[in-house]
């Protein structure tokens, strides 16, 4: 049971083992003013909190209560990198991934989807990601699954495929119309807020789409994202504490993608430093106190 928000809690957390494996569990006292990196606190918790699924805060600063676990293997998907324990999500995301994987399985050469990182069991900051904190972001591999019986060991070693050429200005020969169809299906889903993808793929779709272009608005160019695409869902019903991202600008976004492409092919000259500008402050780790107040209780539950 969740017991209040601001008090001191004794939370049973899995502790990270040292080289000798001296300890397997420990008690960690947690309060909202805790100054330890929140990514460490959330990464130790092995399972979800009780209750219905609720997202608290924003995609890059929040947590997740009542998470559902995407099963490691389903009829049209497999979760990858199981050692990370990041196949947890808001129930709405689990449903979306299952729906999209069924569509992917209708594409020639695709048995379904390989799903990468979603969120931790209780969300929160994740090593290697700025977002993925409220169970509404998911990475979907570009590698077409030709079988869905990968072992746990294989899922740690198999890699996705890169679709970029010229540092992401263009797609390469691994890009297929099946990738396009799956991205179009995902971006057309009303649950989707954005899909992040390398610029060359967005420009290719802009150049080749001859039908309804509405879905292109949801596909946004971003750094990386050439071996996977990143799906972000809108805040779900029943999560009043969830903070939606501002909708993308009107239009298909193709001019923006072509600007990204142009900057890759012809990088603008670096700007000289301003001698009067103060030095940038070092990036600070997100702590529990930086997250919505509900996240202290989410972390402590159970």
RODO-2510 file (C-alpha; in nm, 4 decimals, decimal comma):
residues 302
     n   res          X          Y          Z
     1     x     0,0000     0,0000     0,0000
     2     x     0,1224     0,3478    -0,0770
     3     x     0,1726     0,5371     0,2486
     4     x     0,1882     0,9124     0,1964
     5     x     0,4252     1,1089    -0,0177
     6     x     0,6712     1,3190     0,1758
     7     x     0,7665     1,1027     0,4735
     8     x     1,0584     0,8699     0,5184
     9     x     1,0151     0,5176     0,3819
    10     x     1,2050     0,1943     0,4249
    11     x     1,2079     0,0407     0,0808
    12     x     1,3346    -0,3049    -0,0008
    13     x     1,5403    -0,2597    -0,3152
    14     x     1,7679    -0,4930    -0,5029
    15     x     2,1159    -0,3605    -0,4455
    16     x     2,3719    -0,3731    -0,7218
    17     x     2,6235    -0,6449    -0,6488
    18     x     2,9914    -0,5641    -0,6276
    19     x     3,2541    -0,7630    -0,8137
    20     x     3,2472    -1,0312    -0,5461
    21     x     2,8673    -1,0385    -0,5209
    22     x     2,8909    -0,9594    -0,1483
    23     x     2,5293    -0,8497    -0,1117
    24     x     2,2125    -0,9337    -0,2998
    25     x     1,9623    -0,7089    -0,1237
    26     x     1,9541    -0,4150     0,1097
    27     x     1,7289    -0,1563     0,2683
    28     x     1,7474     0,1943     0,1326
    29     x     1,5778     0,4835     0,3074
    30     x     1,4087     0,7110     0,0570
    31     x     1,2621     1,0552     0,1020
    32     x     1,1582     1,3076    -0,1597
    33     x     1,4580     1,5247    -0,0725
    34     x     1,6954     1,2354    -0,1399
    35     x     1,9979     1,3705    -0,3270
    36     x     2,1090     1,0404    -0,4822
    37     x     2,0606     1,0038    -0,8595
    38     x     1,7037     0,8936    -0,9178
    39     x     1,8168     0,6613    -1,1981
    40     x     1,9979     0,4533    -0,9395
    41     x     1,6991     0,4310    -0,7067
    42     x     1,4553     0,3323    -0,9812
    43     x     1,6896     0,0881    -1,1529
    44     x     1,7154    -0,1284    -0,8399
    45     x     1,3417    -0,2040    -0,8203
    46     x     1,2647    -0,5354    -0,9923
    47     x     0,8881    -0,5136    -1,0328
    48     x     0,5922    -0,2791    -1,0677
    49     x     0,3943    -0,1071    -0,7950
    50     x     0,0404    -0,2112    -0,7114
    51     x    -0,2748    -0,0558    -0,8556
    52     x    -0,3874     0,0689    -1,1934
    53     x    -0,1526     0,2121    -1,4484
    54     x    -0,0815     0,5830    -1,4046
    55     x     0,1881     0,8032    -1,5522
    56     x     0,3141     1,0929    -1,3393
    57     x     0,5078     1,3867    -1,4796
    58     x     0,6595     1,4291    -1,8232
    59     x     0,8372     1,1952    -2,0607
    60     x     1,1792     1,3136    -1,9412
    61     x     1,0964     1,3708    -1,5743
    62     x     0,8439     1,1347    -1,4228
    63     x     0,7573     0,7844    -1,3078
    64     x     0,5049     0,5076    -1,3597
    65     x     0,2644     0,3365    -1,1197
    66     x     0,0919     0,0066    -1,1899
    67     x     0,3097    -0,0773    -1,4893
    68     x     0,2310    -0,3739    -1,7116
    69     x     0,5084    -0,5970    -1,8391
    70     x     0,5302    -0,6646    -2,2100
    71     x     0,5679    -1,0447    -2,2139
    72     x     0,9163    -1,1454    -2,3188
    73     x     0,7744    -1,3326    -2,6180
    74     x     0,4365    -1,3123    -2,7875
    75     x     0,2854    -1,4382    -3,1101
    76     x     0,4138    -1,1362    -3,3042
    77     x     0,6899    -0,9821    -3,0888
    78     x     0,9953    -1,0413    -2,8775
    79     x     1,1367    -0,8103    -2,6105
    80     x     1,5116    -0,7583    -2,6499
    81     x     1,7951    -0,7014    -2,4008
    82     x     1,6053    -0,8703    -2,1187
    83     x     1,8905    -0,8133    -1,8744
    84     x     1,7983    -0,4451    -1,8655
    85     x     1,4488    -0,5196    -1,7277
    86     x     1,3036    -0,2407    -1,9415
    87     x     1,0072    -0,4220    -2,0959
    88     x     0,7635    -0,2453    -1,8616
    89     x     0,5132     0,0179    -1,9734
    90     x     0,1831     0,1841    -1,9114
    91     x    -0,0854    -0,0683    -2,0120
    92     x    -0,1774     0,1597    -2,3045
    93     x     0,1737     0,1201    -2,4471
    94     x     0,1678    -0,2579    -2,4090
    95     x    -0,1600    -0,2660    -2,6024
    96     x    -0,0180    -0,0382    -2,8725
    97     x     0,2939    -0,2504    -2,9198
    98     x     0,0903    -0,5666    -2,9497
    99     x    -0,1367    -0,4018    -3,2059
   100     x     0,1545    -0,2697    -3,4126
   101     x     0,3347    -0,6032    -3,3995
   102     x     0,0296    -0,7768    -3,5430
   103     x     0,0340    -0,5317    -3,8334
   104     x     0,4084    -0,5810    -3,8819
   105     x     0,3524    -0,9555    -3,9095
   106     x     0,1410    -0,8927    -4,2220
   107     x     0,4453    -0,7452    -4,4017
   108     x     0,6580    -0,9704    -4,6267
   109     x     0,9707    -1,0811    -4,4443
   110     x     0,8496    -0,9678    -4,1022
   111     x     0,7302    -1,2118    -3,8361
   112     x     0,6452    -0,9223    -3,6073
   113     x     0,8593    -0,6768    -3,4094
   114     x     1,1698    -0,6799    -3,1955
   115     x     1,1010    -0,4340    -2,9117
   116     x     1,3874    -0,2588    -2,7357
   117     x     1,3768    -0,0352    -2,4288
   118     x     1,0403     0,0819    -2,2991
   119     x     1,0617     0,1703    -1,9281
   120     x     1,1742     0,0336    -1,5947
   121     x     0,9187    -0,1355    -1,3646
   122     x     0,8382     0,1971    -1,1978
   123     x     0,9613     0,4279    -1,4693
   124     x     1,1909     0,7056    -1,3576
   125     x     1,5211     0,8195    -1,5084
   126     x     1,6922     0,5555    -1,7232
   127     x     2,0628     0,5261    -1,7953
   128     x     2,1192     0,5951    -2,1653
   129     x     1,7919     0,7812    -2,2244
   130     x     1,6567     1,1269    -2,1500
   131     x     1,2974     1,0055    -2,1764
   132     x     1,1408     0,6570    -2,1287
   133     x     1,0389     0,7631    -1,7763
   134     x     0,6592     0,7239    -1,7703
   135     x     0,6026     0,4094    -1,9741
   136     x     0,4868     0,5967    -2,2849
   137     x     0,8076     0,5756    -2,4952
   138     x     0,9287     0,2626    -2,6750
   139     x     1,2167     0,1782    -2,9072
   140     x     1,1284    -0,0552    -3,1949
   141     x     1,4114    -0,2193    -3,3850
   142     x     1,4519    -0,1742    -3,7577
   143     x     1,5729    -0,5342    -3,7905
   144     x     1,2982    -0,7397    -3,9602
   145     x     1,2374    -1,0417    -3,7335
   146     x     1,2683    -1,3611    -3,9334
   147     x     1,1991    -1,5720    -3,6241
   148     x     1,0484    -1,5155    -3,2816
   149     x     1,2205    -1,7891    -3,0849
   150     x     1,5413    -1,6078    -2,9927
   151     x     1,6880    -1,7310    -2,6659
   152     x     1,7590    -1,4937    -2,3796
   153     x     2,1290    -1,5128    -2,4674
   154     x     2,0637    -1,4326    -2,8332
   155     x     1,8596    -1,1297    -2,7337
   156     x     2,1681    -0,9893    -2,5614
   157     x     2,3948    -1,0335    -2,8638
   158     x     2,1789    -0,9864    -3,1764
   159     x     2,2006    -0,6305    -3,3066
   160     x     1,9580    -0,4270    -3,5092
   161     x     2,0360    -0,2976    -3,8586
   162     x     2,1334     0,0557    -3,9557
   163     x     1,9234     0,2165    -4,2297
   164     x     2,1245     0,5362    -4,2699
   165     x     2,3684     0,6548    -4,5348
   166     x     2,5798     0,9722    -4,5384
   167     x     2,5532     1,0210    -4,1620
   168     x     2,1753     1,0003    -4,1779
   169     x     2,1108     1,2313    -4,4719
   170     x     1,9766     0,9399    -4,6764
   171     x     1,8519     0,5854    -4,6324
   172     x     2,0698     0,2944    -4,7406
   173     x     1,9924    -0,0330    -4,9199
   174     x     1,8534    -0,1928    -4,6016
   175     x     1,5559     0,0458    -4,6097
   176     x     1,2418    -0,1207    -4,7493
   177     x     0,8835    -0,0351    -4,8219
   178     x     0,7957    -0,2599    -4,5289
   179     x     0,9754    -0,0190    -4,2949
   180     x     0,7738     0,2597    -4,4522
   181     x     0,4452     0,0724    -4,4088
   182     x     0,5111    -0,0015    -4,0408
   183     x     0,6120     0,3571    -3,9687
   184     x     0,3062     0,4875    -4,1526
   185     x     0,0806     0,2531    -3,9541
   186     x     0,2355     0,3607    -3,6253
   187     x     0,2242     0,7336    -3,7036
   188     x    -0,1395     0,7095    -3,8175
   189     x    -0,2490     0,5679    -3,4810
   190     x    -0,4382     0,8336    -3,2790
   191     x    -0,2600     0,7173    -2,9632
   192     x     0,0751     0,8362    -3,1010
   193     x     0,2165     1,1767    -3,0152
   194     x     0,5456     1,1502    -3,2068
   195     x     0,7807     0,9109    -3,3758
   196     x     1,1503     1,0009    -3,3714
   197     x     1,3488     0,8938    -3,6771
   198     x     1,6703     0,9917    -3,8544
   199     x     1,6215     1,2741    -4,1089
   200     x     1,7023     1,0777    -4,4261
   201     x     1,4145     0,8357    -4,3697
   202     x     1,1670     1,1186    -4,3122
   203     x     1,2842     1,2923    -4,6301
   204     x     1,2481     0,9650    -4,8252
   205     x     0,8880     0,9322    -4,7083
   206     x     0,8191     1,2961    -4,7903
   207     x     0,9528     1,2441    -5,1423
   208     x     0,7665     0,9183    -5,2056
   209     x     0,4289     0,9632    -5,0388
   210     x     0,1584     1,0151    -5,3026
   211     x    -0,1444     0,9537    -5,0807
   212     x    -0,2582     1,0867    -4,7444
   213     x     0,0291     1,2796    -4,5873
   214     x    -0,1306     1,3481    -4,2500
   215     x     0,0782     1,0868    -4,0680
   216     x     0,4028     1,2608    -4,1672
   217     x     0,3332     1,5313    -3,9099
   218     x     0,3930     1,2825    -3,6283
   219     x     0,7295     1,1632    -3,7656
   220     x     0,9980     1,3992    -3,6395
   221     x     1,3676     1,4011    -3,7367
   222     x     1,6048     1,3478    -3,4479
   223     x     1,9616     1,2493    -3,3757
   224     x     2,0427     0,8783    -3,3941
   225     x     1,7323     0,6642    -3,4457
   226     x     1,8676     0,4875    -3,7523
   227     x     1,8629     0,1325    -3,6123
   228     x     1,5363     0,1787    -3,4237
   229     x     1,2469     0,4200    -3,4222
   230     x     1,1122     0,5741    -3,1059
   231     x     0,7369     0,5825    -3,0507
   232     x     0,5895     0,8263    -2,7982
   233     x     0,2242     0,7952    -2,7024
   234     x    -0,0034     1,0711    -2,5828
   235     x    -0,0902     1,0811    -2,2135
   236     x    -0,3499     0,8097    -2,1538
   237     x    -0,6920     0,8449    -1,9969
   238     x    -0,6872     0,7945    -1,6231
   239     x    -0,3498     0,9647    -1,5724
   240     x    -0,4332     1,3240    -1,4745
   241     x    -0,0780     1,3697    -1,3459
   242     x     0,0714     1,2968    -1,6881
   243     x     0,2162     1,5933    -1,8794
   244     x     0,1628     1,5748    -2,2558
   245     x     0,4168     1,7159    -2,4977
   246     x     0,3066     2,0101    -2,7078
   247     x     0,1665     1,8786    -3,0412
   248     x     0,3981     1,9000    -3,3428
   249     x     0,3627     2,2113    -3,5603
   250     x     0,0902     2,1969    -3,8278
   251     x     0,1837     2,0514    -4,1644
   252     x     0,3782     1,7485    -4,2749
   253     x     0,7129     1,8619    -4,1303
   254     x     0,8967     1,7860    -4,4533
   255     x     1,0638     2,1277    -4,4792
   256     x     1,2117     2,0763    -4,1329
   257     x     1,3397     1,7302    -4,2283
   258     x     1,5034     1,8679    -4,5425
   259     x     1,6699     2,1375    -4,3333
   260     x     1,8150     1,8665    -4,1087
   261     x     1,9327     1,6840    -4,4201
   262     x     2,0976     1,9981    -4,5592
   263     x     2,2779     2,0610    -4,2294
   264     x     2,4171     1,7075    -4,2377
   265     x     2,5421     1,7443    -4,5954
   266     x     2,6708     2,0992    -4,5462
   267     x     2,7265     2,1602    -4,1753
   268     x     2,7026     2,5266    -4,0770
   269     x     3,0333     2,6772    -3,9582
   270     x     3,0833     2,6621    -3,5823
   271     x     3,0034     2,9789    -3,3960
   272     x     3,2963     3,1388    -3,2109
   273     x     3,2551     3,1348    -2,8322
   274     x     3,1237     3,4480    -2,6679
   275     x     3,3983     3,5697    -2,4329
   276     x     3,1410     3,7472    -2,2171
   277     x     2,9113     3,4482    -2,1786
   278     x     2,9238     3,2691    -1,8441
   279     x     3,0541     2,9120    -1,8594
   280     x     2,7802     2,6548    -1,8946
   281     x     2,6735     2,4843    -1,5757
   282     x     2,7506     2,1135    -1,5648
   283     x     2,4502     1,8901    -1,6158
   284     x     2,3141     1,7749    -1,2816
   285     x     2,1755     1,4294    -1,2146
   286     x     1,7997     1,4145    -1,1680
   287     x     1,7132     1,3352    -0,8068
   288     x     1,3912     1,2114    -0,6530
   289     x     1,3127     1,5664    -0,5463
   290     x     1,3133     1,6749    -0,9111
   291     x     1,0320     1,4318    -0,9932
   292     x     0,6601     1,4723    -0,9193
   293     x     0,5781     1,4160    -0,5524
   294     x     0,3842     1,0985    -0,6352
   295     x     0,7078     0,9322    -0,7491
   296     x     0,8325     0,8972    -0,3911
   297     x     0,5279     0,6898    -0,3086
   298     x     0,5533     0,4933    -0,6329
   299     x     0,9127     0,4028    -0,5491
   300     x     0,8217     0,3018    -0,1926
   301     x     0,5124     0,0949    -0,2705
   302     x     0,5532    -0,2669    -0,1638
***
